[in-house]
Amino acid sequence: ERLFQVLAKYGVWDQTISLCNSVYLEPTGDEREQRKRLRALGIALYMDGQKEKADQHLAGIQKFIDEEKAKEKKSVDEALAKAEKDFEKKWSADAKNKEKSEEDKNKALKTAQDKARKEVEKKHKAKYSYHEKIVKAIEGFRALKNGDFKNAYDKIKSAGGEDDSLIAELQFLKGDQEAALTALKKSVDRRKNERSEE
């Protein structure tokens, strides 16, 4: 991660692309490392002016997200159907429920289905939520390359993972100079404290 931050800080986009396509940073089975690589490569392609390749790269990541969301929807539908079936079985088996209203039954069913939905969504979101941040980061750098500093600031800050000084620089470029200088001062002060603790 530090390597990618250094490459981005100094804007050596061609070297980032070369490294991402080399044996040193080639696609890997390690999901965490793969996500860093996807992010760095997409950003570098836009910043290096390779728009067509960058668009293809971004589309590939978005396709992954869309496929995972489709799987999530299917899984949610299956979980809701199973939760309803299990609920009906349990509800019918409990003699106390015969005294309860239809409204009580519907509330209890909704609670069971909400729980099932949340469990499935949590599992699936873990697979694609970071990829959504990658898309935001890449789109943010695309906006930066195009001179859209407000959009760049919003997307890159939202995506996270970038150096505070870059965020402050974008904030300055979008016209919020006072807040940018305050943020930069905080970043410098924090780094001074980190160094004094070493």
C-alpha positions in Angstrom: 0.0 0.0 0.0 2.8 2.4 0.9 4.4 1.7 -2.6 1.2 2.8 -4.3 1.0 5.9 -2.1 4.6 6.9 -3.0 4.0 6.3 -6.7 0.8 8.4 -6.6 2.4 11.2 -4.5 5.1 11.7 -7.1 2.8 11.1 -10.1 4.9 8.4 -11.7 2.0 7.0 -13.5 3.9 5.2 -16.3 6.0 3.4 -13.7 2.8 2.4 -11.7 1.3 0.9 -14.9 4.5 -0.9 -15.7 4.7 -2.3 -12.1 1.0 -3.4 -12.2 1.7 -5.3 -15.4 5.0 -6.8 -14.2 5.7 -10.0 -12.2 6.1 -7.8 -9.1 2.5 -6.5 -9.0 0.7 -8.9 -11.4 -2.8 -10.1 -10.7 -2.8 -12.3 -7.5 -5.1 -14.6 -5.6 -4.7 -12.4 -2.5 -7.9 -10.4 -2.6 -6.5 -7.5 -0.6 -3.4 -7.1 -2.8 -5.6 -7.5 -5.9 -7.8 -4.6 -4.8 -4.8 -2.3 -4.3 -3.5 -3.3 -7.7 -6.9 -2.6 -9.4 -7.1 0.8 -7.8 -3.6 1.9 -8.6 -3.8 0.7 -12.2 -7.1 2.5 -12.9 -5.8 5.7 -11.3 -2.5 5.5 -13.2 -4.2 4.8 -16.5 -6.4 7.9 -16.3 -3.6 10.1 -15.0 -1.3 8.9 -17.7 -3.8 9.9 -20.3 -4.7 6.4 -21.4 -8.4 7.0 -21.3 -9.5 4.1 -23.4 -7.6 1.5 -21.4 -8.7 3.3 -18.2 -12.4 3.2 -19.3 -12.1 -0.6 -20.0 -10.4 -1.2 -16.7 -13.2 0.8 -14.8 -15.9 -1.1 -16.8 -14.3 -4.4 -15.7 -14.5 -3.4 -12.1 -18.1 -2.2 -12.5 -19.0 -5.5 -14.2 -17.7 -7.4 -11.1 -19.8 -5.2 -8.8 -22.9 -5.7 -11.0 -22.4 -9.4 -11.1 -22.0 -9.6 -7.3 -25.1 -7.4 -6.8 -27.1 -9.8 -9.1 -25.9 -12.7 -7.0 -26.8 -10.8 -3.8 -30.4 -10.2 -5.1 -30.8 -13.9 -6.0 -29.5 -14.9 -2.5 -31.8 -12.3 -0.8 -34.8 -13.6 -2.7 -33.9 -17.2 -1.7 -33.3 -16.2 1.9 -36.6 -14.4 2.2 -38.5 -17.4 0.8 -36.7 -19.7 3.2 -37.3 -17.4 6.1 -41.0 -17.2 5.3 -41.3 -21.0 5.0 -39.4 -21.5 8.3 -41.4 -18.9 10.0 -44.8 -20.4 8.9 -43.7 -23.8 10.2 -42.6 -22.4 13.6 -45.7 -20.1 13.8 -48.1 -23.0 13.2 -46.3 -25.3 15.6 -46.6 -22.8 18.5 -50.2 -23.1 20.1 -49.8 -19.6 21.6 -49.7 -18.0 18.2 -53.4 -19.0 17.5 -54.4 -16.3 19.9 -52.3 -13.6 18.2 -53.6 -11.3 15.5 -52.7 -11.3 11.8 -50.9 -8.0 12.4 -48.7 -9.7 15.1 -48.0 -12.5 12.7 -47.0 -10.1 9.9 -44.7 -8.1 12.2 -43.0 -11.3 13.3 -42.6 -12.5 9.7 -41.2 -9.1 8.7 -38.7 -9.3 11.6 -37.6 -12.8 10.5 -37.2 -11.7 6.9 -35.3 -8.6 7.8 -32.8 -10.6 9.8 -32.4 -13.0 6.9 -31.9 -10.2 4.4 -29.3 -8.4 6.6 -27.3 -11.6 7.0 -27.2 -12.2 3.2 -26.5 -8.6 2.3 -23.6 -8.4 4.8 -22.0 -11.5 3.3 -22.3 -10.2 -0.3 -21.4 -6.5 0.5 -18.1 -7.8 1.9 -17.3 -9.0 -1.6 -18.0 -5.9 -3.5 -18.1 -2.8 -1.2 -14.4 -2.2 -1.5 -14.7 -2.4 -5.2 -17.2 0.4 -5.1 -14.6 2.5 -3.3 -12.1 1.6 -6.0 -14.6 2.9 -8.6 -15.1 6.1 -6.6 -11.3 6.6 -6.3 -10.7 6.0 -10.0 -13.6 8.3 -11.0 -12.2 10.9 -8.7 -8.8 10.8 -10.4 -10.5 10.9 -13.8 -12.3 14.1 -12.6 -9.0 15.5 -11.4 -7.4 14.8 -14.8 -10.3 16.6 -16.4 -10.0 19.6 -14.1 -13.2 18.9 -12.2 -11.8 19.6 -8.7 -15.0 19.5 -6.8 -16.0 16.1 -8.2 -12.5 14.9 -7.7 -12.4 16.0 -4.1 -15.8 14.5 -3.3 -15.1 11.1 -4.9 -11.5 10.7 -3.7 -12.3 11.8 -0.1 -15.4 9.4 -0.1 -13.3 6.5 -1.4 -10.6 7.0 1.3 -7.1 5.6 1.2 -5.4 8.7 -0.1 -2.9 10.9 1.7 -4.3 13.9 3.7 -2.2 16.3 1.8 -3.8 15.2 -1.5 -7.2 15.7 -0.1 -6.2 19.1 1.2 -4.8 20.1 -2.2 -8.1 19.1 -3.9 -10.0 21.0 -1.3 -7.8 24.0 -2.1 -8.3 23.6 -5.9 -12.0 23.3 -5.6 -12.0 26.8 -3.9 -12.2 26.0 -0.2 -8.7 27.4 0.6 -9.3 28.2 4.2 -10.5 24.7 5.1 -7.7 23.2 3.0 -5.0 25.1 4.8 -6.5 24.1 8.2 -6.7 20.4 7.1 -3.1 20.6 5.8 -1.9 22.1 9.1 -3.6 19.3 11.1 -1.9 16.7 8.8 1.5 18.3 9.3 1.0 18.6 13.1 0.0 14.9 13.2 3.1 13.9 11.3 5.3 15.9 13.6 3.7 14.1 16.6 4.2 10.7 14.9 7.9 11.5 14.3 8.4 12.7 17.9 7.0 9.4 19.2 9.5 7.3 17.2 
